[in-house]
Amino acid sequence: MIKYYDLKKVTESHEPQISQAISRVVGSGWYILGNEVKDFEQQFAQYCGCAHCIGTGNGLDALTIIMLAYKEMGIMQDGDEIIVPANTYIASILSILQAGLKPVLCEPRWESCNIDPDRIGELVTPRTKAIMAVHLYGRCADITSIERIAKKHSLKIIEDSAQAHGATINGRRTGNLGDASGFSFYPGKNLGALGDGGAITTNDKELADTARAIANYGSQKKYVNIYKGLNSRLDEIQAAVLAVKLQRLDEDNERRRNIATRYNTGISNPLVTLPEYNNREEHVFHIYPIFSEQRDLLQQHLHESGIETLIHYPIPPHKQQALAEFNNLEYPITERIHNQELSLPCHPAMSDDEVARVIHAVNSFKA
Ligand SMILES: *Cc1c(COP(=O)(O)O)cnc(C)c1O
């Protein structure tokens, strides 16, 4: 069986450095907010081309804390609106709700699966405060168009970069494409820890200081609390692991792009649509999505051919029980994506032979 993502193999490929890093932290006697986190934050900020990086407990909190910080800064208020793509992973939407704000869902473009800039303008109201640019599947959102709209209406751009560590567009990297960015280091992400983790990046010093305090009980000085904060911190062991894996992130992303290019050129089946890709940007293929009206049969066929695939995602956020207030709204493009999407294995530890077997199996699918 070709696994969708072979996490054990990926982790083993970073040995013995990962185990050495963990032992170093175990032996240090210091486990929360120490030098490992400080060093990783510095390295990741530099990698993104940003002035500040703040480690958090996970990606959902990273996004939530950005908006809580804007509230403390007087830039956002309870009930203000944030425009977010309707087809994103539910965490983007939950972060807005957790911050006491209102998500306004926007259809994506079918071709890119990212927010459709042409549809943002009509959703802007006097209460709109930001556009959440989700770089879904590892491809940068159309940042040039988003910037134009944000400037016109004086909106913040919050990036959800949870699927796009290292992706670039027009030579600029995620984490540095908006006013603030939230990252996830969930184990399966392109830069993944061995547990939960996340980070905020920004060039805004006031936002950085406020977010850092909120993530640590609202405190900048021990036992002095200026905000009603949370406890959401990246821990020393995860930071040490991430520092090891960050060194090979570009190489790993390049391998993902190679596999994607082989899929794009090798897969040819009238029942299957391939993802759009152009050279203006560096997609990092967190997910390699294909689309088919016979998606479920195709998944069954691939399973029988020994290939594990996943669906990202089977139920769109507006159809989830948890988001009942959206259940009566209609987002046809979002629903089409959720009905047709199938994710092929695409990760750095895959062999060339495995890639060839996936191509062969997709090409041999008949209705
Ligand atoms: C994974 C993910 C998140 C949340 O990250 P966690 O670390 O799991 O909290 C947010 N947004 C998107 C698009 C994601 O894929």
The ligand as a Gaussian input file, in Angstrom:
#p B3LYP/6-31G(d) Opt

LIG

0 1
 C       -4.138000      22.809000       9.788000
 C       -4.849000      24.074000       9.475000
 C       -5.180000      25.014000      10.469000
 C       -5.079000      24.746000      11.946000
 O       -3.888000      24.327000      12.431000
 P       -3.798000      23.474000      13.796000
 O       -2.363000      23.516000      14.145000
 O       -4.312000      22.109000      13.511000
 O       -4.646000      24.188000      14.816000
 C       -5.723000      26.231000      10.072000
 N       -5.964000      26.494000       8.773000
 C       -5.704000      25.608000       7.793000
 C       -5.981000      25.979000       6.378000
 C       -5.152000      24.360000       8.112000
 O       -4.902000      23.482000       7.137000

